[in-house]
Amino acid sequence: MTDKFFWNLISVFAILNGLIFLFKNQLITAGNHVWVLVTGNGLLAIITGLSYFLTRRGLGQDNNNAFVRSVYASTLAKLMLCLFGIGIYVLVNRSQISKSTIFLLMGLYVVYTVFETFSLQKLLRRKK
């Protein structure tokens, strides 16, 4: 790989995990499930890496439609896997669901999506 996306992804993952553990006591007193946030952060990092890989592979195609399909497929896959993960969380913790944990997970999704978008945008500028 010619870009530093995966190293930056590991850095974002480590920073977010560090923030989760730094504010662990505040998160617990607010009723959040820290283990769900750490697991969600890890899964989102993995999904973002796979999504970037698929989109980057589509970027190398001669056909522009292949790139558009890869962007749609990776975005839809990431969104569906996130919804599936939140669904599992709700089913497992049916009696003690924390809405703030779900909102924090959606915030993590936004952080990783913005990070991936900026990385792809930088890659597209270099390609031109």
N, CA, C and O atoms as CSV, one atom per row, in Angstrom:
chain,resi,resn,atom,element,x,y,z
A,1,MET,N,N,0.843,-1.179,0.000
A,1,MET,CA,C,0.000,0.000,0.000
A,1,MET,C,C,0.890,1.245,0.000
A,1,MET,O,O,1.896,1.320,0.705
A,2,THR,N,N,0.490,2.192,-0.796
A,2,THR,CA,C,1.282,3.397,-0.900
A,2,THR,C,C,0.879,4.445,0.126
A,2,THR,O,O,1.634,5.385,0.377
A,3,ASP,N,N,-0.294,4.299,0.720
A,3,ASP,CA,C,-0.724,5.299,1.693
A,3,ASP,C,C,-0.651,4.728,3.105
A,3,ASP,O,O,-0.436,3.532,3.298
A,4,LYS,N,N,-0.831,5.594,4.069
A,4,LYS,CA,C,-0.680,5.218,5.474
A,4,LYS,C,C,-2.033,4.995,6.146
A,4,LYS,O,O,-2.151,5.166,7.359
A,5,PHE,N,N,-3.055,4.616,5.376
A,5,PHE,CA,C,-4.394,4.503,5.925
A,5,PHE,C,C,-4.457,3.542,7.107
A,5,PHE,O,O,-5.031,3.870,8.145
A,6,PHE,N,N,-3.874,2.367,6.956
A,6,PHE,CA,C,-4.015,1.364,8.010
A,6,PHE,C,C,-3.276,1.764,9.280
A,6,PHE,O,O,-3.727,1.439,10.378
A,7,TRP,N,N,-2.154,2.460,9.154
A,7,TRP,CA,C,-1.472,2.963,10.348
A,7,TRP,C,C,-2.302,4.062,11.008
A,7,TRP,O,O,-2.393,4.131,12.234
A,8,ASN,N,N,-2.900,4.914,10.192
A,8,ASN,CA,C,-3.776,5.955,10.738
A,8,ASN,C,C,-5.024,5.351,11.370
A,8,ASN,O,O,-5.518,5.854,12.380
A,9,LEU,N,N,-5.536,4.270,10.777
A,9,LEU,CA,C,-6.701,3.583,11.334
A,9,LEU,C,C,-6.373,2.996,12.703
A,9,LEU,O,O,-7.178,3.090,13.630
A,10,ILE,N,N,-5.214,2.402,12.828
A,10,ILE,CA,C,-4.790,1.854,14.122
A,10,ILE,C,C,-4.625,2.984,15.135
A,10,ILE,O,O,-4.947,2.816,16.312
A,11,SER,N,N,-4.126,4.133,14.682
A,11,SER,CA,C,-3.989,5.285,15.580
A,11,SER,C,C,-5.339,5.800,16.054
A,11,SER,O,O,-5.509,6.104,17.235
A,12,VAL,N,N,-6.302,5.901,15.140
A,12,VAL,CA,C,-7.645,6.354,15.518
A,12,VAL,C,C,-8.265,5.365,16.497
A,12,VAL,O,O,-8.873,5.767,17.489
A,13,PHE,N,N,-8.111,4.075,16.221
A,13,PHE,CA,C,-8.625,3.040,17.114
A,13,PHE,C,C,-8.011,3.161,18.506
A,13,PHE,O,O,-8.718,3.093,19.512
A,14,ALA,N,N,-6.703,3.339,18.557
A,14,ALA,CA,C,-6.015,3.443,19.851
A,14,ALA,C,C,-6.434,4.703,20.613
A,14,ALA,O,O,-6.627,4.660,21.828
A,15,ILE,N,N,-6.572,5.813,19.906
A,15,ILE,CA,C,-6.990,7.068,20.554
A,15,ILE,C,C,-8.400,6.928,21.118
A,15,ILE,O,O,-8.660,7.330,22.253
A,16,LEU,N,N,-9.313,6.358,20.328
A,16,LEU,CA,C,-10.689,6.195,20.803
A,16,LEU,C,C,-10.763,5.228,21.977
A,16,LEU,O,O,-11.499,5.471,22.933
A,17,ASN,N,N,-10.003,4.128,21.914
A,17,ASN,CA,C,-9.972,3.206,23.059
A,17,ASN,C,C,-9.370,3.883,24.282
A,17,ASN,O,O,-9.841,3.678,25.401
A,18,GLY,N,N,-8.334,4.688,24.078
A,18,GLY,CA,C,-7.740,5.422,25.187
A,18,GLY,C,C,-8.728,6.372,25.828
A,18,GLY,O,O,-8.778,6.493,27.052
A,19,LEU,N,N,-9.523,7.054,24.996
A,19,LEU,CA,C,-10.544,7.960,25.534
A,19,LEU,C,C,-11.623,7.191,26.301
A,19,LEU,O,O,-12.109,7.650,27.334
A,20,ILE,N,N,-11.988,6.024,25.785
A,20,ILE,CA,C,-12.995,5.207,26.482
A,20,ILE,C,C,-12.473,4.797,27.854
A,20,ILE,O,O,-13.196,4.886,28.846
A,21,PHE,N,N,-11.227,4.351,27.915
A,21,PHE,CA,C,-10.679,3.924,29.202
A,21,PHE,C,C,-10.345,5.106,30.109
A,21,PHE,O,O,-10.391,4.984,31.333
A,22,LEU,N,N,-10.012,6.243,29.516
A,22,LEU,CA,C,-9.734,7.434,30.315
A,22,LEU,C,C,-10.997,7.916,31.028
A,22,LEU,O,O,-10.948,8.326,32.188
A,23,PHE,N,N,-12.115,7.864,30.328
A,23,PHE,CA,C,-13.381,8.314,30.897
A,23,PHE,C,C,-14.262,7.152,31.338
A,23,PHE,O,O,-15.487,7.268,31.371
A,24,LYS,N,N,-13.634,6.038,31.675
A,24,LYS,CA,C,-14.365,4.826,32.033
A,24,LYS,C,C,-15.299,5.055,33.217
A,24,LYS,O,O,-16.461,4.652,33.175
A,25,ASN,N,N,-14.806,5.693,34.264
A,25,ASN,CA,C,-15.641,5.916,35.457
A,25,ASN,C,C,-16.836,6.806,35.141
A,25,ASN,O,O,-17.945,6.546,35.608
A,26,GLN,N,N,-16.618,7.858,34.350
A,26,GLN,CA,C,-17.725,8.739,33.978
A,26,GLN,C,C,-18.735,8.013,33.098
A,26,GLN,O,O,-19.941,8.220,33.232
A,27,LEU,N,N,-18.249,7.168,32.202
A,27,LEU,CA,C,-19.153,6.419,31.334
A,27,LEU,C,C,-19.994,5.430,32.138
A,27,LEU,O,O,-21.187,5.267,31.883
A,28,ILE,N,N,-19.365,4.775,33.103
A,28,ILE,CA,C,-20.097,3.801,33.920
A,28,ILE,C,C,-21.135,4.496,34.787
A,28,ILE,O,O,-22.261,4.015,34.912
A,29,THR,N,N,-20.766,5.629,35.388
A,29,THR,CA,C,-21.743,6.330,36.228
A,29,THR,C,C,-22.890,6.908,35.400
A,29,THR,O,O,-23.980,7.129,35.928
A,30,ALA,N,N,-22.657,7.156,34.107
A,30,ALA,CA,C,-23.724,7.642,33.230
A,30,ALA,C,C,-24.599,6.493,32.726
A,30,ALA,O,O,-25.584,6.725,32.025
A,31,GLY,N,N,-24.242,5.255,33.079
A,31,GLY,CA,C,-25.048,4.094,32.698
A,31,GLY,C,C,-24.638,3.439,31.404
A,31,GLY,O,O,-25.398,2.643,30.852
A,32,ASN,N,N,-23.455,3.749,30.904
A,32,ASN,CA,C,-22.973,3.145,29.657
A,32,ASN,C,C,-22.323,1.799,29.929
A,32,ASN,O,O,-21.861,1.526,31.037
A,33,HIS,N,N,-22.297,0.969,28.904
A,33,HIS,CA,C,-21.610,-0.322,28.973
A,33,HIS,C,C,-20.264,-0.180,28.257
A,33,HIS,O,O,-20.199,-0.136,27.029
A,34,VAL,N,N,-19.209,-0.111,29.040
A,34,VAL,CA,C,-17.874,0.149,28.487
A,34,VAL,C,C,-17.420,-0.992,27.593
A,34,VAL,O,O,-16.805,-0.750,26.555
A,35,TRP,N,N,-17.708,-2.227,27.972
A,35,TRP,CA,C,-17.265,-3.370,27.160
A,35,TRP,C,C,-17.932,-3.355,25.789
A,35,TRP,O,O,-17.338,-3.796,24.805
A,36,VAL,N,N,-19.156,-2.851,25.720
A,36,VAL,CA,C,-19.840,-2.736,24.419
A,36,VAL,C,C,-19.161,-1.663,23.574
A,36,VAL,O,O,-19.003,-1.838,22.365
A,37,LEU,N,N,-18.760,-0.556,24.195
A,37,LEU,CA,C,-18.083,0.509,23.454
A,37,LEU,C,C,-16.728,0.053,22.929
A,37,LEU,O,O,-16.366,0.370,21.796
A,38,VAL,N,N,-15.978,-0.686,23.736
A,38,VAL,CA,C,-14.664,-1.175,23.303
A,38,VAL,C,C,-14.819,-2.192,22.170
A,38,VAL,O,O,-14.081,-2.157,21.186
A,39,THR,N,N,-15.786,-3.095,22.324
A,39,THR,CA,C,-16.036,-4.084,21.276
A,39,THR,C,C,-16.515,-3.413,19.995
A,39,THR,O,O,-16.063,-3.750,18.901
A,40,GLY,N,N,-17.430,-2.464,20.138
A,40,GLY,CA,C,-17.923,-1.736,18.970
A,40,GLY,C,C,-16.824,-0.962,18.280
A,40,GLY,O,O,-16.786,-0.897,17.052
A,41,ASN,N,N,-15.930,-0.374,19.057
A,41,ASN,CA,C,-14.803,0.363,18.483
A,41,ASN,C,C,-13.918,-0.580,17.671
A,41,ASN,O,O,-13.495,-0.239,16.566
A,42,GLY,N,N,-13.641,-1.745,18.206
A,42,GLY,CA,C,-12.819,-2.714,17.491
A,42,GLY,C,C,-13.473,-3.207,16.215
A,42,GLY,O,O,-12.828,-3.294,15.170
A,43,LEU,N,N,-14.755,-3.528,16.300
A,43,LEU,CA,C,-15.467,-4.002,15.113
A,43,LEU,C,C,-15.569,-2.911,14.045
A,43,LEU,O,O,-15.433,-3.187,12.853
A,44,LEU,N,N,-15.807,-1.676,14.479
A,44,LEU,CA,C,-15.866,-0.583,13.514
A,44,LEU,C,C,-14.515,-0.351,12.842
A,44,LEU,O,O,-14.466,-0.023,11.656
A,45,ALA,N,N,-13.433,-0.514,13.573
A,45,ALA,CA,C,-12.101,-0.367,12.970
A,45,ALA,C,C,-11.873,-1.449,11.917
A,45,ALA,O,O,-11.351,-1.170,10.838
A,46,ILE,N,N,-12.263,-2.683,12.233
A,46,ILE,CA,C,-12.095,-3.782,11.276
A,46,ILE,C,C,-12.970,-3.562,10.049
A,46,ILE,O,O,-12.515,-3.732,8.917
A,47,ILE,N,N,-14.228,-3.183,10.275
A,47,ILE,CA,C,-15.153,-2.955,9.168
A,47,ILE,C,C,-14.673,-1.789,8.294
A,47,ILE,O,O,-14.784,-1.845,7.070
A,48,THR,N,N,-14.146,-0.747,8.916
A,48,THR,CA,C,-13.635,0.394,8.156
A,48,THR,C,C,-12.443,-0.007,7.302
A,48,THR,O,O,-12.323,0.428,6.157
A,49,GLY,N,N,-11.558,-0.837,7.855
A,49,GLY,CA,C,-10.418,-1.320,7.079
A,49,GLY,C,C,-10.855,-2.138,5.868
A,49,GLY,O,O,-10.322,-1.967,4.771
A,50,LEU,N,N,-11.824,-3.023,6.068
A,50,LEU,CA,C,-12.333,-3.825,4.952
A,50,LEU,C,C,-13.045,-2.952,3.925
A,50,LEU,O,O,-12.900,-3.157,2.720
A,51,SER,N,N,-13.805,-1.990,4.402
A,51,SER,CA,C,-14.519,-1.082,3.512
A,51,SER,C,C,-13.545,-0.264,2.664
A,51,SER,O,O,-13.754,-0.090,1.464
A,52,TYR,N,N,-12.492,0.230,3.290
A,52,TYR,CA,C,-11.484,0.999,2.565
A,52,TYR,C,C,-10.794,0.127,1.515
A,52,TYR,O,O,-10.531,0.569,0.397
A,53,PHE,N,N,-10.508,-1.105,1.893
A,53,PHE,CA,C,-9.854,-2.028,0.963
A,53,PHE,C,C,-10.730,-2.277,-0.259
A,53,PHE,O,O,-10.239,-2.270,-1.388
A,54,LEU,N,N,-12.040,-2.500,-0.037
A,54,LEU,CA,C,-12.951,-2.725,-1.160
A,54,LEU,C,C,-13.048,-1.494,-2.055
A,54,LEU,O,O,-13.035,-1.612,-3.280
A,55,THR,N,N,-13.145,-0.332,-1.453
A,55,THR,CA,C,-13.268,0.902,-2.224
A,55,THR,C,C,-11.977,1.191,-2.987
A,55,THR,O,O,-12.013,1.638,-4.134
A,56,ARG,N,N,-10.865,0.939,-2.359
A,56,ARG,CA,C,-9.583,1.169,-3.027
A,56,ARG,C,C,-9.407,0.220,-4.206
A,56,ARG,O,O,-8.869,0.606,-5.244
A,57,ARG,N,N,-9.854,-1.007,-4.049
A,57,ARG,CA,C,-9.794,-1.963,-5.149
A,57,ARG,C,C,-10.682,-1.500,-6.307
A,57,ARG,O,O,-10.302,-1.633,-7.470
A,58,GLY,N,N,-11.861,-0.957,-5.993
A,58,GLY,CA,C,-12.742,-0.418,-7.032
A,58,GLY,C,C,-12.154,0.800,-7.710
A,58,GLY,O,O,-12.439,1.062,-8.879
A,59,LEU,N,N,-11.336,1.548,-6.987
A,59,LEU,CA,C,-10.695,2.732,-7.554
A,59,LEU,C,C,-9.698,2.353,-8.644
A,59,LEU,O,O,-9.474,3.114,-9.585
A,60,GLY,N,N,-9.108,1.184,-8.510
A,60,GLY,CA,C,-8.126,0.731,-9.488
A,60,GLY,C,C,-8.736,0.225,-10.781
A,60,GLY,O,O,-8.008,-0.013,-11.744
A,61,GLN,N,N,-10.044,0.055,-10.832
A,61,GLN,CA,C,-10.717,-0.443,-12.032
A,61,GLN,C,C,-10.774,0.651,-13.107
A,61,GLN,O,O,-10.809,1.843,-12.800
A,62,ASP,N,N,-10.784,0.221,-14.353
A,62,ASP,CA,C,-10.900,1.171,-15.459
A,62,ASP,C,C,-12.319,1.710,-15.581
A,62,ASP,O,O,-12.527,2.838,-16.026
A,63,ASN,N,N,-13.283,0.905,-15.188
A,63,ASN,CA,C,-14.685,1.286,-15.298
A,63,ASN,C,C,-15.081,2.115,-14.074
A,63,ASN,O,O,-14.919,1.661,-12.942
A,64,ASN,N,N,-15.597,3.320,-14.292
A,64,ASN,CA,C,-16.010,4.174,-13.173
A,64,ASN,C,C,-17.184,3.589,-12.407
A,64,ASN,O,O,-17.330,3.835,-11.209
A,65,ASN,N,N,-18.028,2.812,-13.091
A,65,ASN,CA,C,-19.163,2.188,-12.421
A,65,ASN,C,C,-18.707,1.195,-11.354
A,65,ASN,O,O,-19.377,1.023,-10.336
A,66,ALA,N,N,-17.583,0.551,-11.582
A,66,ALA,CA,C,-17.062,-0.393,-10.596
A,66,ALA,C,C,-16.676,0.336,-9.311
A,66,ALA,O,O,-16.875,-0.182,-8.212
A,67,PHE,N,N,-16.130,1.524,-9.454
A,67,PHE,CA,C,-15.790,2.309,-8.268
A,67,PHE,C,C,-17.040,2.723,-7.508
A,67,PHE,O,O,-17.092,2.621,-6.282
A,68,VAL,N,N,-18.049,3.192,-8.240
A,68,VAL,CA,C,-19.296,3.614,-7.593
A,68,VAL,C,C,-19.958,2.432,-6.895
A,68,VAL,O,O,-20.448,2.567,-5.774
A,69,ARG,N,N,-19.976,1.277,-7.552
A,69,ARG,CA,C,-20.543,0.075,-6.926
A,69,ARG,C,C,-19.786,-0.317,-5.675
A,69,ARG,O,O,-20.391,-0.725,-4.683
A,70,SER,N,N,-18.477,-0.197,-5.709
A,70,SER,CA,C,-17.686,-0.581,-4.532
A,70,SER,C,C,-17.931,0.386,-3.375
A,70,SER,O,O,-17.951,-0.031,-2.217
A,71,VAL,N,N,-18.118,1.675,-3.676
A,71,VAL,CA,C,-18.421,2.647,-2.618
A,71,VAL,C,C,-19.778,2.343,-2.003
A,71,VAL,O,O,-19.920,2.317,-0.781
A,72,TYR,N,N,-20.771,2.116,-2.847
A,72,TYR,CA,C,-22.109,1.791,-2.338
A,72,TYR,C,C,-22.093,0.494,-1.529
A,72,TYR,O,O,-22.679,0.420,-0.449
A,73,ALA,N,N,-21.420,-0.523,-2.058
A,73,ALA,CA,C,-21.384,-1.820,-1.375
A,73,ALA,C,C,-20.693,-1.718,-0.023
A,73,ALA,O,O,-21.172,-2.278,0.963
A,74,SER,N,N,-19.574,-1.011,0.029
A,74,SER,CA,C,-18.849,-0.910,1.296
A,74,SER,C,C,-19.626,-0.083,2.313
A,74,SER,O,O,-19.642,-0.415,3.498
A,75,THR,N,N,-20.267,0.985,1.863
A,75,THR,CA,C,-21.058,1.813,2.778
A,75,THR,C,C,-22.260,1.044,3.297
A,75,THR,O,O,-22.557,1.085,4.491
A,76,LEU,N,N,-22.951,0.344,2.413
A,76,LEU,CA,C,-24.113,-0.432,2.828
A,76,LEU,C,C,-23.714,-1.571,3.758
A,76,LEU,O,O,-24.400,-1.838,4.745
A,77,ALA,N,N,-22.614,-2.239,3.449
A,77,ALA,CA,C,-22.158,-3.333,4.307
A,77,ALA,C,C,-21.791,-2.823,5.694
A,77,ALA,O,O,-22.133,-3.451,6.696
A,78,LYS,N,N,-21.105,-1.698,5.759
A,78,LYS,CA,C,-20.719,-1.133,7.056
A,78,LYS,C,C,-21.942,-0.729,7.859
A,78,LYS,O,O,-22.013,-0.991,9.059
A,79,LEU,N,N,-22.899,-0.096,7.210
A,79,LEU,CA,C,-24.107,0.327,7.899
A,79,LEU,C,C,-24.913,-0.877,8.390
A,79,LEU,O,O,-25.397,-0.873,9.522
A,80,MET,N,N,-25.060,-1.896,7.558
A,80,MET,CA,C,-25.829,-3.084,7.949
A,80,MET,C,C,-25.145,-3.848,9.085
A,80,MET,O,O,-25.813,-4.332,9.999
A,81,LEU,N,N,-23.846,-3.953,9.030
A,81,LEU,CA,C,-23.132,-4.638,10.112
A,81,LEU,C,C,-23.249,-3.864,11.419
A,81,LEU,O,O,-23.342,-4.468,12.487
A,82,CYS,N,N,-23.247,-2.539,11.349
A,82,CYS,CA,C,-23.432,-1.729,12.553
A,82,CYS,C,C,-24.834,-1.906,13.120
A,82,CYS,O,O,-25.008,-2.047,14.331
A,83,LEU,N,N,-25.828,-1.898,12.245
A,83,LEU,CA,C,-27.200,-2.117,12.703
A,83,LEU,C,C,-27.369,-3.516,13.289
A,83,LEU,O,O,-28.075,-3.694,14.281
A,84,PHE,N,N,-26.733,-4.493,12.685
A,84,PHE,CA,C,-26.765,-5.860,13.198
A,84,PHE,C,C,-26.125,-5.934,14.584
A,84,PHE,O,O,-26.642,-6.605,15.477
A,85,GLY,N,N,-25.001,-5.244,14.759
A,85,GLY,CA,C,-24.330,-5.220,16.063
A,85,GLY,C,C,-25.171,-4.557,17.136
A,85,GLY,O,O,-25.234,-5.042,18.266
A,86,ILE,N,N,-25.822,-3.446,16.793
A,86,ILE,CA,C,-26.698,-2.773,17.758
A,86,ILE,C,C,-27.895,-3.662,18.078
A,86,ILE,O,O,-28.356,-3.693,19.219
A,87,GLY,N,N,-28.400,-4.383,17.082
A,87,GLY,CA,C,-29.502,-5.321,17.321
A,87,GLY,C,C,-29.114,-6.428,18.285
A,87,GLY,O,O,-29.902,-6.804,19.153
A,88,ILE,N,N,-27.907,-6.951,18.138
A,88,ILE,CA,C,-27.421,-7.980,19.067
A,88,ILE,C,C,-27.304,-7.403,20.468
A,88,ILE,O,O,-27.680,-8.055,21.443
A,89,TYR,N,N,-26.783,-6.182,20.578
A,89,TYR,CA,C,-26.669,-5.533,21.885
A,89,TYR,C,C,-28.038,-5.387,22.548
A,89,TYR,O,O,-28.190,-5.643,23.743
A,90,VAL,N,N,-29.016,-4.978,21.771
A,90,VAL,CA,C,-30.367,-4.794,22.322
A,90,VAL,C,C,-30.951,-6.139,22.754
A,90,VAL,O,O,-31.583,-6.221,23.807
A,91,LEU,N,N,-30.753,-7.194,21.961
A,91,LEU,CA,C,-31.296,-8.497,22.321
A,91,LEU,C,C,-30.622,-9.100,23.553
A,91,LEU,O,O,-31.281,-9.723,24.385
A,92,VAL,N,N,-29.311,-8.912,23.663
A,92,VAL,CA,C,-28.579,-9.487,24.800
A,92,VAL,C,C,-28.884,-8.731,26.085
A,92,VAL,O,O,-29.045,-9.351,27.135
A,93,ASN,N,N,-28.968,-7.420,26.027
A,93,ASN,CA,C,-29.187,-6.584,27.218
A,93,ASN,C,C,-30.596,-6.002,27.236
A,93,ASN,O,O,-30.788,-4.820,27.521
A,94,ARG,N,N,-31.554,-6.825,26.937
A,94,ARG,CA,C,-32.930,-6.343,26.816
A,94,ARG,C,C,-33.415,-5.600,28.059
A,94,ARG,O,O,-34.148,-4.618,27.944
A,95,SER,N,N,-33.021,-6.052,29.228
A,95,SER,CA,C,-33.529,-5.428,30.455
A,95,SER,C,C,-32.768,-4.163,30.844
A,95,SER,O,O,-33.309,-3.321,31.561
A,96,GLN,N,N,-31.540,-4.015,30.393
A,96,GLN,CA,C,-30.737,-2.863,30.812
A,96,GLN,C,C,-30.080,-2.168,29.626
A,96,GLN,O,O,-28.866,-1.962,29.619
A,97,ILE,N,N,-30.867,-1.811,28.640
A,97,ILE,CA,C,-30.359,-1.121,27.452
A,97,ILE,C,C,-29.994,0.312,27.830
A,97,ILE,O,O,-30.748,1.005,28.514
A,98,SER,N,N,-28.837,0.732,27.374
A,98,SER,CA,C,-28.386,2.101,27.597
A,98,SER,C,C,-28.475,2.862,26.275
A,98,SER,O,O,-27.727,2.584,25.337
A,99,LYS,N,N,-29.386,3.815,26.212
A,99,LYS,CA,C,-29.535,4.599,24.982
A,99,LYS,C,C,-28.281,5.415,24.697
A,99,LYS,O,O,-27.924,5.624,23.538
A,100,SER,N,N,-27.618,5.873,25.742
A,100,SER,CA,C,-26.403,6.658,25.517
A,100,SER,C,C,-25.288,5.792,24.924
A,100,SER,O,O,-24.458,6.292,24.165
A,101,THR,N,N,-25.262,4.500,25.263
A,101,THR,CA,C,-24.282,3.601,24.653
A,101,THR,C,C,-24.555,3.473,23.165
A,101,THR,O,O,-23.621,3.481,22.363
A,102,ILE,N,N,-25.815,3.356,22.787
A,102,ILE,CA,C,-26.167,3.253,21.372
A,102,ILE,C,C,-25.785,4.536,20.640
A,102,ILE,O,O,-25.264,4.480,19.526
A,103,PHE,N,N,-26.038,5.688,21.254
A,103,PHE,CA,C,-25.669,6.954,20.617
A,103,PHE,C,C,-24.148,7.111,20.516
A,103,PHE,O,O,-23.647,7.659,19.534
A,104,LEU,N,N,-23.420,6.639,21.519
A,104,LEU,CA,C,-21.961,6.680,21.440
A,104,LEU,C,C,-21.451,5.763,20.330
A,104,LEU,O,O,-20.498,6.104,19.630
A,105,LEU,N,N,-22.082,4.605,20.170
A,105,LEU,CA,C,-21.708,3.709,19.069
A,105,LEU,C,C,-21.979,4.353,17.717
A,105,LEU,O,O,-21.178,4.224,16.791
A,106,MET,N,N,-23.096,5.041,17.605
A,106,MET,CA,C,-23.378,5.748,16.348
A,106,MET,C,C,-22.377,6.884,16.127
A,106,MET,O,O,-22.017,7.186,14.989
A,107,GLY,N,N,-21.934,7.508,17.211
A,107,GLY,CA,C,-20.899,8.533,17.100
A,107,GLY,C,C,-19.584,7.942,16.622
A,107,GLY,O,O,-18.887,8.547,15.809
A,108,LEU,N,N,-19.241,6.753,17.128
A,108,LEU,CA,C,-18.039,6.069,16.649
A,108,LEU,C,C,-18.161,5.745,15.162
A,108,LEU,O,O,-17.192,5.870,14.412
A,109,TYR,N,N,-19.349,5.329,14.740
A,109,TYR,CA,C,-19.589,5.060,13.319
A,109,TYR,C,C,-19.327,6.301,12.486
A,109,TYR,O,O,-18.702,6.219,11.429
A,110,VAL,N,N,-19.798,7.445,12.951
A,110,VAL,CA,C,-19.596,8.702,12.226
A,110,VAL,C,C,-18.104,9.049,12.161
A,110,VAL,O,O,-17.610,9.473,11.116
A,111,VAL,N,N,-17.389,8.869,13.274
A,111,VAL,CA,C,-15.951,9.169,13.300
A,111,VAL,C,C,-15.213,8.318,12.274
A,111,VAL,O,O,-14.406,8.837,11.501
A,112,TYR,N,N,-15.483,7.019,12.262
A,112,TYR,CA,C,-14.795,6.135,11.314
A,112,TYR,C,C,-15.210,6.417,9.873
A,112,TYR,O,O,-14.381,6.313,8.969
A,113,THR,N,N,-16.461,6.767,9.641
A,113,THR,CA,C,-16.912,7.070,8.279
A,113,THR,C,C,-16.256,8.351,7.762
A,113,THR,O,O,-15.829,8.408,6.609
A,114,VAL,N,N,-16.175,9.368,8.603
A,114,VAL,CA,C,-15.521,10.618,8.204
A,114,VAL,C,C,-14.033,10.370,7.953
A,114,VAL,O,O,-13.470,10.887,6.988
A,115,PHE,N,N,-13.405,9.588,8.812
A,115,PHE,CA,C,-11.987,9.262,8.641
A,115,PHE,C,C,-11.757,8.541,7.311
A,115,PHE,O,O,-10.822,8.867,6.579
A,116,GLU,N,N,-12.607,7.563,7.001
A,116,GLU,CA,C,-12.460,6.821,5.750
A,116,GLU,C,C,-12.709,7.727,4.541
A,116,GLU,O,O,-11.997,7.630,3.542
A,117,THR,N,N,-13.696,8.590,4.621
A,117,THR,CA,C,-14.014,9.489,3.521
A,117,THR,C,C,-12.869,10.450,3.239
A,117,THR,O,O,-12.510,10.664,2.081
A,118,PHE,N,N,-12.294,11.031,4.284
A,118,PHE,CA,C,-11.159,11.935,4.079
A,118,PHE,C,C,-9.964,11.203,3.488
A,118,PHE,O,O,-9.259,11.753,2.641
A,119,SER,N,N,-9.728,9.970,3.924
A,119,SER,CA,C,-8.613,9.195,3.376
A,119,SER,C,C,-8.825,8.880,1.912
A,119,SER,O,O,-7.892,8.967,1.113
A,120,LEU,N,N,-10.060,8.509,1.550
A,120,LEU,CA,C,-10.349,8.231,0.134
A,120,LEU,C,C,-10.263,9.495,-0.708
A,120,LEU,O,O,-9.798,9.455,-1.848
A,121,GLN,N,N,-10.707,10.609,-0.155
A,121,GLN,CA,C,-10.637,11.877,-0.878
A,121,GLN,C,C,-9.182,12.260,-1.147
A,121,GLN,O,O,-8.850,12.738,-2.233
A,122,LYS,N,N,-8.329,12.052,-0.166
A,122,LYS,CA,C,-6.900,12.338,-0.344
A,122,LYS,C,C,-6.300,11.421,-1.412
A,122,LYS,O,O,-5.473,11.845,-2.220
A,123,LEU,N,N,-6.728,10.169,-1.402
A,123,LEU,CA,C,-6.239,9.215,-2.394
A,123,LEU,C,C,-6.699,9.580,-3.795
A,123,LEU,O,O,-5.942,9.440,-4.755
A,124,LEU,N,N,-7.937,10.048,-3.918
A,124,LEU,CA,C,-8.443,10.461,-5.232
A,124,LEU,C,C,-7.710,11.687,-5.756
A,124,LEU,O,O,-7.463,11.794,-6.957
A,125,ARG,N,N,-7.363,12.607,-4.875
A,125,ARG,CA,C,-6.603,13.798,-5.313
A,125,ARG,C,C,-5.240,13.394,-5.848
A,125,ARG,O,O,-4.764,13.962,-6.831
A,126,ARG,N,N,-4.610,12.422,-5.212
A,126,ARG,CA,C,-3.293,11.972,-5.667
A,126,ARG,C,C,-3.385,11.245,-6.999
A,126,ARG,O,O,-2.451,11.287,-7.799
A,127,LYS,N,N,-4.519,10.572,-7.239
A,127,LYS,CA,C,-4.677,9.811,-8.480
A,127,LYS,C,C,-4.814,10.718,-9.693
A,127,LYS,O,O,-4.378,10.364,-10.789
A,128,LYS,N,N,-5.424,11.899,-9.499
A,128,LYS,CA,C,-5.658,12.807,-10.637
A,128,LYS,C,C,-4.416,13.412,-11.146
A,128,LYS,O,O,-4.455,14.194,-12.096
